[in-house]
Amino acid sequence: MNWRQSTFALPLFIVLLGALGLFSALLGDGWWDALSWLGLGVPALLSTWPLLRRPISRKR
């Protein structure tokens, strides 16, 4: 089975990024903070992306 066709590829990527962000927030300051913002911001953006792309339906 191809990795791109796997059902769990994107959720696993989101979980790993979130865990990386949480651990880097606990480890230190400086570039660790930047890594934590990236590690926690990207999963938040990926989870809200379908909501941002959805067109607003107009009922008349």
PDB file of N, CA, C, O and CB in Angstrom:
ATOM      1  N   MET A   1       0.835  -1.170   0.000  1.00  0.00           N
ATOM      2  CA  MET A   1       0.000   0.000   0.000  1.00  0.00           C
ATOM      3  C   MET A   1       0.890   1.247   0.000  1.00  0.00           C
ATOM      4  O   MET A   1       1.886   1.322   0.720  1.00  0.00           O
ATOM      5  CB  MET A   1      -0.955  -0.010   1.214  1.00  0.00           C
ATOM      6  N   ASN A   2       0.513   2.192  -0.802  1.00  0.00           N
ATOM      7  CA  ASN A   2       1.252   3.433  -0.909  1.00  0.00           C
ATOM      8  C   ASN A   2       0.959   4.324   0.300  1.00  0.00           C
ATOM      9  O   ASN A   2      -0.176   4.365   0.777  1.00  0.00           O
ATOM     10  CB  ASN A   2       0.900   4.158  -2.219  1.00  0.00           C
ATOM     11  N   TRP A   3       1.974   5.038   0.798  1.00  0.00           N
ATOM     12  CA  TRP A   3       1.804   5.890   1.982  1.00  0.00           C
ATOM     13  C   TRP A   3       0.812   7.014   1.706  1.00  0.00           C
ATOM     14  O   TRP A   3       0.063   7.398   2.604  1.00  0.00           O
ATOM     15  CB  TRP A   3       3.155   6.477   2.423  1.00  0.00           C
ATOM     16  N   ARG A   4       0.787   7.550   0.492  1.00  0.00           N
ATOM     17  CA  ARG A   4      -0.136   8.636   0.161  1.00  0.00           C
ATOM     18  C   ARG A   4      -1.578   8.165   0.142  1.00  0.00           C
ATOM     19  O   ARG A   4      -2.487   8.963   0.370  1.00  0.00           O
ATOM     20  CB  ARG A   4       0.223   9.240  -1.183  1.00  0.00           C
ATOM     21  N   GLN A   5      -1.804   6.911  -0.120  1.00  0.00           N
ATOM     22  CA  GLN A   5      -3.155   6.391  -0.188  1.00  0.00           C
ATOM     23  C   GLN A   5      -3.646   5.909   1.161  1.00  0.00           C
ATOM     24  O   GLN A   5      -4.791   5.473   1.286  1.00  0.00           O
ATOM     25  CB  GLN A   5      -3.228   5.276  -1.187  1.00  0.00           C
ATOM     26  N   SER A   6      -2.813   5.980   2.152  1.00  0.00           N
ATOM     27  CA  SER A   6      -3.191   5.514   3.474  1.00  0.00           C
ATOM     28  C   SER A   6      -4.221   6.442   4.099  1.00  0.00           C
ATOM     29  O   SER A   6      -4.142   7.662   3.951  1.00  0.00           O
ATOM     30  CB  SER A   6      -1.962   5.404   4.372  1.00  0.00           C
ATOM     31  N   THR A   7      -5.165   5.871   4.781  1.00  0.00           N
ATOM     32  CA  THR A   7      -6.216   6.635   5.431  1.00  0.00           C
ATOM     33  C   THR A   7      -5.684   7.439   6.601  1.00  0.00           C
ATOM     34  O   THR A   7      -6.219   8.501   6.920  1.00  0.00           O
ATOM     35  CB  THR A   7      -7.316   5.715   5.897  1.00  0.00           C
ATOM     36  N   PHE A   8      -4.653   6.953   7.233  1.00  0.00           N
ATOM     37  CA  PHE A   8      -4.171   7.563   8.457  1.00  0.00           C
ATOM     38  C   PHE A   8      -2.952   8.457   8.261  1.00  0.00           C
ATOM     39  O   PHE A   8      -2.352   8.886   9.246  1.00  0.00           O
ATOM     40  CB  PHE A   8      -3.849   6.502   9.441  1.00  0.00           C
ATOM     41  N   ALA A   9      -2.572   8.748   7.035  1.00  0.00           N
ATOM     42  CA  ALA A   9      -1.367   9.536   6.796  1.00  0.00           C
ATOM     43  C   ALA A   9      -1.517  10.966   7.297  1.00  0.00           C
ATOM     44  O   ALA A   9      -0.661  11.438   8.045  1.00  0.00           O
ATOM     45  CB  ALA A   9      -1.032   9.543   5.316  1.00  0.00           C
ATOM     46  N   LEU A  10      -2.567  11.663   6.914  1.00  0.00           N
ATOM     47  CA  LEU A  10      -2.747  13.047   7.339  1.00  0.00           C
ATOM     48  C   LEU A  10      -3.048  13.163   8.837  1.00  0.00           C
ATOM     49  O   LEU A  10      -2.467  14.027   9.492  1.00  0.00           O
ATOM     50  CB  LEU A  10      -3.866  13.687   6.540  1.00  0.00           C
ATOM     51  N   PRO A  11      -3.922  12.337   9.404  1.00  0.00           N
ATOM     52  CA  PRO A  11      -4.109  12.427  10.857  1.00  0.00           C
ATOM     53  C   PRO A  11      -2.833  12.128  11.649  1.00  0.00           C
ATOM     54  O   PRO A  11      -2.584  12.756  12.678  1.00  0.00           O
ATOM     55  CB  PRO A  11      -5.200  11.473  11.288  1.00  0.00           C
ATOM     56  N   LEU A  12      -2.038  11.189  11.185  1.00  0.00           N
ATOM     57  CA  LEU A  12      -0.775  10.895  11.862  1.00  0.00           C
ATOM     58  C   LEU A  12       0.182  12.072  11.769  1.00  0.00           C
ATOM     59  O   LEU A  12       0.876  12.386  12.737  1.00  0.00           O
ATOM     60  CB  LEU A  12      -0.128   9.646  11.268  1.00  0.00           C
ATOM     61  N   PHE A  13       0.227  12.718  10.626  1.00  0.00           N
ATOM     62  CA  PHE A  13       1.053  13.910  10.450  1.00  0.00           C
ATOM     63  C   PHE A  13       0.610  15.022  11.402  1.00  0.00           C
ATOM     64  O   PHE A  13       1.452  15.691  12.001  1.00  0.00           O
ATOM     65  CB  PHE A  13       0.987  14.398   8.993  1.00  0.00           C
ATOM     66  N   ILE A  14      -0.683  15.224  11.545  1.00  0.00           N
ATOM     67  CA  ILE A  14      -1.211  16.257  12.440  1.00  0.00           C
ATOM     68  C   ILE A  14      -0.867  15.936  13.889  1.00  0.00           C
ATOM     69  O   ILE A  14      -0.487  16.831  14.644  1.00  0.00           O
ATOM     70  CB  ILE A  14      -2.738  16.391  12.273  1.00  0.00           C
ATOM     71  N   VAL A  15      -0.992  14.686  14.283  1.00  0.00           N
ATOM     72  CA  VAL A  15      -0.668  14.285  15.657  1.00  0.00           C
ATOM     73  C   VAL A  15       0.818  14.467  15.944  1.00  0.00           C
ATOM     74  O   VAL A  15       1.186  14.961  17.009  1.00  0.00           O
ATOM     75  CB  VAL A  15      -1.075  12.822  15.901  1.00  0.00           C
ATOM     76  N   LEU A  16       1.671  14.074  15.008  1.00  0.00           N
ATOM     77  CA  LEU A  16       3.111  14.213  15.213  1.00  0.00           C
ATOM     78  C   LEU A  16       3.535  15.683  15.287  1.00  0.00           C
ATOM     79  O   LEU A  16       4.407  16.034  16.081  1.00  0.00           O
ATOM     80  CB  LEU A  16       3.869  13.509  14.092  1.00  0.00           C
ATOM     81  N   LEU A  17       2.930  16.535  14.470  1.00  0.00           N
ATOM     82  CA  LEU A  17       3.237  17.956  14.552  1.00  0.00           C
ATOM     83  C   LEU A  17       2.773  18.553  15.872  1.00  0.00           C
ATOM     84  O   LEU A  17       3.474  19.370  16.471  1.00  0.00           O
ATOM     85  CB  LEU A  17       2.597  18.700  13.392  1.00  0.00           C
ATOM     86  N   GLY A  18       1.595  18.148  16.325  1.00  0.00           N
ATOM     87  CA  GLY A  18       1.101  18.635  17.617  1.00  0.00           C
ATOM     88  C   GLY A  18       1.972  18.187  18.768  1.00  0.00           C
ATOM     89  O   GLY A  18       2.246  18.969  19.678  1.00  0.00           O
ATOM     90  N   ALA A  19       2.412  16.936  18.746  1.00  0.00           N
ATOM     91  CA  ALA A  19       3.298  16.437  19.800  1.00  0.00           C
ATOM     92  C   ALA A  19       4.643  17.156  19.758  1.00  0.00           C
ATOM     93  O   ALA A  19       5.202  17.487  20.804  1.00  0.00           O
ATOM     94  CB  ALA A  19       3.504  14.916  19.659  1.00  0.00           C
ATOM     95  N   LEU A  20       5.162  17.398  18.565  1.00  0.00           N
ATOM     96  CA  LEU A  20       6.402  18.152  18.433  1.00  0.00           C
ATOM     97  C   LEU A  20       6.244  19.560  18.993  1.00  0.00           C
ATOM     98  O   LEU A  20       7.142  20.065  19.667  1.00  0.00           O
ATOM     99  CB  LEU A  20       6.838  18.212  16.969  1.00  0.00           C
ATOM    100  N   GLY A  21       5.116  20.191  18.720  1.00  0.00           N
ATOM    101  CA  GLY A  21       4.871  21.529  19.244  1.00  0.00           C
ATOM    102  C   GLY A  21       4.753  21.555  20.751  1.00  0.00           C
ATOM    103  O   GLY A  21       5.270  22.465  21.400  1.00  0.00           O
ATOM    104  N   LEU A  22       4.078  20.567  21.315  1.00  0.00           N
ATOM    105  CA  LEU A  22       3.934  20.524  22.770  1.00  0.00           C
ATOM    106  C   LEU A  22       5.266  20.272  23.466  1.00  0.00           C
ATOM    107  O   LEU A  22       5.585  20.934  24.454  1.00  0.00           O
ATOM    108  CB  LEU A  22       2.935  19.450  23.165  1.00  0.00           C
ATOM    109  N   PHE A  23       6.036  19.329  22.963  1.00  0.00           N
ATOM    110  CA  PHE A  23       7.332  19.036  23.575  1.00  0.00           C
ATOM    111  C   PHE A  23       8.305  20.203  23.435  1.00  0.00           C
ATOM    112  O   PHE A  23       9.055  20.499  24.366  1.00  0.00           O
ATOM    113  CB  PHE A  23       7.934  17.786  22.950  1.00  0.00           C
ATOM    114  N   SER A  24       8.299  20.860  22.291  1.00  0.00           N
ATOM    115  CA  SER A  24       9.207  21.988  22.115  1.00  0.00           C
ATOM    116  C   SER A  24       8.798  23.173  22.976  1.00  0.00           C
ATOM    117  O   SER A  24       9.654  23.962  23.375  1.00  0.00           O
ATOM    118  CB  SER A  24       9.257  22.402  20.654  1.00  0.00           C
ATOM    119  N   ALA A  25       7.507  23.317  23.273  1.00  0.00           N
ATOM    120  CA  ALA A  25       7.073  24.387  24.177  1.00  0.00           C
ATOM    121  C   ALA A  25       7.556  24.131  25.595  1.00  0.00           C
ATOM    122  O   ALA A  25       7.779  25.075  26.354  1.00  0.00           O
ATOM    123  CB  ALA A  25       5.546  24.522  24.159  1.00  0.00           C
ATOM    124  N   LEU A  26       7.716  22.883  25.955  1.00  0.00           N
ATOM    125  CA  LEU A  26       8.179  22.551  27.296  1.00  0.00           C
ATOM    126  C   LEU A  26       9.701  22.579  27.432  1.00  0.00           C
ATOM    127  O   LEU A  26      10.220  22.737  28.537  1.00  0.00           O
ATOM    128  CB  LEU A  26       7.668  21.196  27.682  1.00  0.00           C
ATOM    129  N   LEU A  27      10.415  22.427  26.324  1.00  0.00           N
ATOM    130  CA  LEU A  27      11.858  22.241  26.406  1.00  0.00           C
ATOM    131  C   LEU A  27      12.655  23.519  26.625  1.00  0.00           C
ATOM    132  O   LEU A  27      13.659  23.495  27.337  1.00  0.00           O
ATOM    133  CB  LEU A  27      12.331  21.591  25.173  1.00  0.00           C
ATOM    134  N   GLY A  28      12.244  24.613  26.043  1.00  0.00           N
ATOM    135  CA  GLY A  28      13.084  25.790  26.222  1.00  0.00           C
ATOM    136  C   GLY A  28      12.541  27.030  25.565  1.00  0.00           C
ATOM    137  O   GLY A  28      11.385  27.083  25.146  1.00  0.00           O
ATOM    138  N   ASP A  29      13.410  28.045  25.479  1.00  0.00           N
ATOM    139  CA  ASP A  29      13.055  29.321  24.885  1.00  0.00           C
ATOM    140  C   ASP A  29      13.840  29.538  23.604  1.00  0.00           C
ATOM    141  O   ASP A  29      14.651  28.706  23.196  1.00  0.00           O
ATOM    142  CB  ASP A  29      13.305  30.465  25.869  1.00  0.00           C
ATOM    143  N   GLY A  30      13.577  30.680  22.982  1.00  0.00           N
ATOM    144  CA  GLY A  30      14.292  31.007  21.750  1.00  0.00           C
ATOM    145  C   GLY A  30      13.676  30.302  20.558  1.00  0.00           C
ATOM    146  O   GLY A  30      12.488  30.457  20.273  1.00  0.00           O
ATOM    147  N   TRP A  31      14.503  29.519  19.861  1.00  0.00           N
ATOM    148  CA  TRP A  31      13.992  28.841  18.667  1.00  0.00           C
ATOM    149  C   TRP A  31      13.034  27.708  19.030  1.00  0.00           C
ATOM    150  O   TRP A  31      12.268  27.253  18.180  1.00  0.00           O
ATOM    151  CB  TRP A  31      15.151  28.293  17.834  1.00  0.00           C
ATOM    152  N   TRP A  32      13.067  27.252  20.274  1.00  0.00           N
ATOM    153  CA  TRP A  32      12.080  26.260  20.728  1.00  0.00           C
ATOM    154  C   TRP A  32      10.679  26.858  20.680  1.00  0.00           C
ATOM    155  O   TRP A  32       9.716  26.168  20.345  1.00  0.00           O
ATOM    156  CB  TRP A  32      12.408  25.773  22.166  1.00  0.00           C
ATOM    157  N   ASP A  33      10.565  28.156  21.018  1.00  0.00           N
ATOM    158  CA  ASP A  33       9.263  28.816  20.950  1.00  0.00           C
ATOM    159  C   ASP A  33       8.744  28.880  19.515  1.00  0.00           C
ATOM    160  O   ASP A  33       7.561  28.653  19.260  1.00  0.00           O
ATOM    161  CB  ASP A  33       9.354  30.224  21.536  1.00  0.00           C
ATOM    162  N   ALA A  34       9.642  29.192  18.588  1.00  0.00           N
ATOM    163  CA  ALA A  34       9.249  29.235  17.182  1.00  0.00           C
ATOM    164  C   ALA A  34       8.814  27.857  16.695  1.00  0.00           C
ATOM    165  O   ALA A  34       7.849  27.731  15.942  1.00  0.00           O
ATOM    166  CB  ALA A  34      10.401  29.761  16.321  1.00  0.00           C
ATOM    167  N   LEU A  35       9.524  26.841  17.126  1.00  0.00           N
ATOM    168  CA  LEU A  35       9.158  25.474  16.745  1.00  0.00           C
ATOM    169  C   LEU A  35       7.817  25.072  17.350  1.00  0.00           C
ATOM    170  O   LEU A  35       7.036  24.361  16.717  1.00  0.00           O
ATOM    171  CB  LEU A  35      10.246  24.487  17.185  1.00  0.00           C
ATOM    172  N   SER A  36       7.549  25.526  18.572  1.00  0.00           N
ATOM    173  CA  SER A  36       6.269  25.193  19.191  1.00  0.00           C
ATOM    174  C   SER A  36       5.125  25.915  18.496  1.00  0.00           C
ATOM    175  O   SER A  36       4.051  25.338  18.329  1.00  0.00           O
ATOM    176  CB  SER A  36       6.287  25.545  20.677  1.00  0.00           C
ATOM    177  N   TRP A  37       5.329  27.164  18.088  1.00  0.00           N
ATOM    178  CA  TRP A  37       4.290  27.880  17.343  1.00  0.00           C
ATOM    179  C   TRP A  37       4.009  27.187  16.017  1.00  0.00           C
ATOM    180  O   TRP A  37       2.854  27.056  15.612  1.00  0.00           O
ATOM    181  CB  TRP A  37       4.705  29.343  17.100  1.00  0.00           C
ATOM    182  N   LEU A  38       5.045  26.751  15.355  1.00  0.00           N
ATOM    183  CA  LEU A  38       4.877  26.045  14.091  1.00  0.00           C
ATOM    184  C   LEU A  38       4.209  24.689  14.311  1.00  0.00           C
ATOM    185  O   LEU A  38       3.296  24.308  13.578  1.00  0.00           O
ATOM    186  CB  LEU A  38       6.234  25.864  13.395  1.00  0.00           C
ATOM    187  N   GLY A  39       4.676  23.969  15.330  1.00  0.00           N
ATOM    188  CA  GLY A  39       4.137  22.644  15.600  1.00  0.00           C
ATOM    189  C   GLY A  39       2.696  22.656  16.071  1.00  0.00           C
ATOM    190  O   GLY A  39       1.980  21.675  15.873  1.00  0.00           O
ATOM    191  N   LEU A  40       2.255  23.733  16.685  1.00  0.00           N
ATOM    192  CA  LEU A  40       0.867  23.824  17.132  1.00  0.00           C
ATOM    193  C   LEU A  40      -0.009  24.625  16.174  1.00  0.00           C
ATOM    194  O   LEU A  40      -1.228  24.452  16.156  1.00  0.00           O
ATOM    195  CB  LEU A  40       0.811  24.445  18.505  1.00  0.00           C
ATOM    196  N   GLY A  41       0.600  25.494  15.385  1.00  0.00           N
ATOM    197  CA  GLY A  41      -0.169  26.313  14.456  1.00  0.00           C
ATOM    198  C   GLY A  41      -0.573  25.581  13.187  1.00  0.00           C
ATOM    199  O   GLY A  41      -1.687  25.752  12.692  1.00  0.00           O
ATOM    200  N   VAL A  42       0.326  24.772  12.667  1.00  0.00           N
ATOM    201  CA  VAL A  42       0.028  24.044  11.428  1.00  0.00           C
ATOM    202  C   VAL A  42      -1.123  23.050  11.613  1.00  0.00           C
ATOM    203  O   VAL A  42      -2.002  22.999  10.753  1.00  0.00           O
ATOM    204  CB  VAL A  42       1.277  23.304  10.939  1.00  0.00           C
ATOM    205  N   PRO A  43      -1.164  22.256  12.693  1.00  0.00           N
ATOM    206  CA  PRO A  43      -2.329  21.386  12.870  1.00  0.00           C
ATOM    207  C   PRO A  43      -3.633  22.163  13.053  1.00  0.00           C
ATOM    208  O   PRO A  43      -4.686  21.720  12.595  1.00  0.00           O
ATOM    209  CB  PRO A  43      -2.112  20.481  14.060  1.00  0.00           C
ATOM    210  N   ALA A  44      -3.570  23.314  13.717  1.00  0.00           N
ATOM    211  CA  ALA A  44      -4.778  24.137  13.855  1.00  0.00           C
ATOM    212  C   ALA A  44      -5.235  24.655  12.501  1.00  0.00           C
ATOM    213  O   ALA A  44      -6.431  24.668  12.213  1.00  0.00           O
ATOM    214  CB  ALA A  44      -4.527  25.315  14.812  1.00  0.00           C
ATOM    215  N   LEU A  45      -4.303  25.079  11.677  1.00  0.00           N
ATOM    216  CA  LEU A  45      -4.645  25.550  10.336  1.00  0.00           C
ATOM    217  C   LEU A  45      -5.173  24.420   9.467  1.00  0.00           C
ATOM    218  O   LEU A  45      -6.146  24.601   8.734  1.00  0.00           O
ATOM    219  CB  LEU A  45      -3.431  26.189   9.674  1.00  0.00           C
ATOM    220  N   LEU A  46      -4.540  23.256   9.543  1.00  0.00           N
ATOM    221  CA  LEU A  46      -5.003  22.114   8.749  1.00  0.00           C
ATOM    222  C   LEU A  46      -6.391  21.648   9.163  1.00  0.00           C
ATOM    223  O   LEU A  46      -7.164  21.185   8.324  1.00  0.00           O
ATOM    224  CB  LEU A  46      -4.025  20.963   8.872  1.00  0.00           C
ATOM    225  N   SER A  47      -6.713  21.764  10.438  1.00  0.00           N
ATOM    226  CA  SER A  47      -8.030  21.310  10.882  1.00  0.00           C
ATOM    227  C   SER A  47      -9.134  22.314  10.562  1.00  0.00           C
ATOM    228  O   SER A  47     -10.302  21.934  10.472  1.00  0.00           O
ATOM    229  CB  SER A  47      -8.006  21.042  12.371  1.00  0.00           C
ATOM    230  N   THR A  48      -8.785  23.581  10.389  1.00  0.00           N
ATOM    231  CA  THR A  48      -9.807  24.577  10.039  1.00  0.00           C
ATOM    232  C   THR A  48      -9.841  24.888   8.552  1.00  0.00           C
ATOM    233  O   THR A  48     -10.726  25.612   8.096  1.00  0.00           O
ATOM    234  CB  THR A  48      -9.570  25.854  10.810  1.00  0.00           C
ATOM    235  N   TRP A  49      -8.895  24.354   7.784  1.00  0.00           N
ATOM    236  CA  TRP A  49      -8.835  24.631   6.350  1.00  0.00           C
ATOM    237  C   TRP A  49     -10.129  24.283   5.612  1.00  0.00           C
ATOM    238  O   TRP A  49     -10.570  25.092   4.796  1.00  0.00           O
ATOM    239  CB  TRP A  49      -7.692  23.870   5.738  1.00  0.00           C
ATOM    240  N   PRO A  50     -10.764  23.134   5.845  1.00  0.00           N
ATOM    241  CA  PRO A  50     -12.028  22.855   5.134  1.00  0.00           C
ATOM    242  C   PRO A  50     -13.137  23.848   5.488  1.00  0.00           C
ATOM    243  O   PRO A  50     -13.995  24.137   4.653  1.00  0.00           O
ATOM    244  CB  PRO A  50     -12.500  21.441   5.451  1.00  0.00           C
ATOM    245  N   LEU A  51     -13.128  24.365   6.700  1.00  0.00           N
ATOM    246  CA  LEU A  51     -14.137  25.347   7.072  1.00  0.00           C
ATOM    247  C   LEU A  51     -13.904  26.683   6.372  1.00  0.00           C
ATOM    248  O   LEU A  51     -14.857  27.383   6.030  1.00  0.00           O
ATOM    249  CB  LEU A  51     -14.146  25.544   8.580  1.00  0.00           C
ATOM    250  N   LEU A  52     -12.648  27.033   6.160  1.00  0.00           N
ATOM    251  CA  LEU A  52     -12.332  28.287   5.491  1.00  0.00           C
ATOM    252  C   LEU A  52     -12.593  28.220   3.994  1.00  0.00           C
ATOM    253  O   LEU A  52     -12.911  29.239   3.380  1.00  0.00           O
ATOM    254  CB  LEU A  52     -10.890  28.659   5.743  1.00  0.00           C
ATOM    255  N   ARG A  53     -12.467  27.065   3.406  1.00  0.00           N
ATOM    256  CA  ARG A  53     -12.650  26.905   1.961  1.00  0.00           C
ATOM    257  C   ARG A  53     -14.098  26.699   1.569  1.00  0.00           C
ATOM    258  O   ARG A  53     -14.439  26.847   0.395  1.00  0.00           O
ATOM    259  CB  ARG A  53     -11.833  25.749   1.466  1.00  0.00           C
ATOM    260  N   ARG A  54     -14.965  26.359   2.520  1.00  0.00           N
ATOM    261  CA  ARG A  54     -16.352  26.041   2.217  1.00  0.00           C
ATOM    262  C   ARG A  54     -17.093  27.290   1.779  1.00  0.00           C
ATOM    263  O   ARG A  54     -17.068  28.293   2.491  1.00  0.00           O
ATOM    264  CB  ARG A  54     -17.041  25.409   3.428  1.00  0.00           C
ATOM    265  N   PRO A  55     -17.758  27.260   0.616  1.00  0.00           N
ATOM    266  CA  PRO A  55     -18.498  28.436   0.168  1.00  0.00           C
ATOM    267  C   PRO A  55     -19.751  28.664   1.019  1.00  0.00           C
ATOM    268  O   PRO A  55     -20.353  27.720   1.531  1.00  0.00           O
ATOM    269  CB  PRO A  55     -18.884  28.287  -1.307  1.00  0.00           C
ATOM    270  N   ILE A  56     -20.115  29.897   1.152  1.00  0.00           N
ATOM    271  CA  ILE A  56     -21.310  30.258   1.901  1.00  0.00           C
ATOM    272  C   ILE A  56     -22.511  30.066   0.996  1.00  0.00           C
ATOM    273  O   ILE A  56     -22.590  30.665  -0.077  1.00  0.00           O
ATOM    274  CB  ILE A  56     -21.233  31.720   2.430  1.00  0.00           C
ATOM    275  N   SER A  57     -23.442  29.235   1.426  1.00  0.00           N
ATOM    276  CA  SER A  57     -24.638  29.002   0.612  1.00  0.00           C
ATOM    277  C   SER A  57     -25.663  30.073   0.905  1.00  0.00           C
ATOM    278  O   SER A  57     -25.878  30.452   2.057  1.00  0.00           O
ATOM    279  CB  SER A  57     -25.230  27.599   0.878  1.00  0.00           C
ATOM    280  N   ARG A  58     -26.288  30.553  -0.141  1.00  0.00           N
ATOM    281  CA  ARG A  58     -27.304  31.600  -0.005  1.00  0.00           C
ATOM    282  C   ARG A  58     -28.664  30.983  -0.298  1.00  0.00           C
ATOM    283  O   ARG A  58     -28.893  30.438  -1.378  1.00  0.00           O
ATOM    284  CB  ARG A  58     -27.016  32.808  -0.964  1.00  0.00           C
ATOM    285  N   LYS A  59     -29.551  31.077   0.663  1.00  0.00           N
ATOM    286  CA  LYS A  59     -30.905  30.554   0.483  1.00  0.00           C
ATOM    287  C   LYS A  59     -31.827  31.723   0.170  1.00  0.00           C
ATOM    288  O   LYS A  59     -31.790  32.760   0.833  1.00  0.00           O
ATOM    289  CB  LYS A  59     -31.395  29.775   1.753  1.00  0.00           C
ATOM    290  N   ARG A  60     -32.653  31.536  -0.851  1.00  0.00           N
ATOM    291  CA  ARG A  60     -33.619  32.583  -1.208  1.00  0.00           C
ATOM    292  C   ARG A  60     -34.997  32.061  -1.110  1.00  0.00           C
ATOM    293  O   ARG A  60     -35.954  32.791  -1.371  1.00  0.00           O
ATOM    294  CB  ARG A  60     -33.375  33.118  -2.598  1.00  0.00           C
TER     295      ARG A  60
END
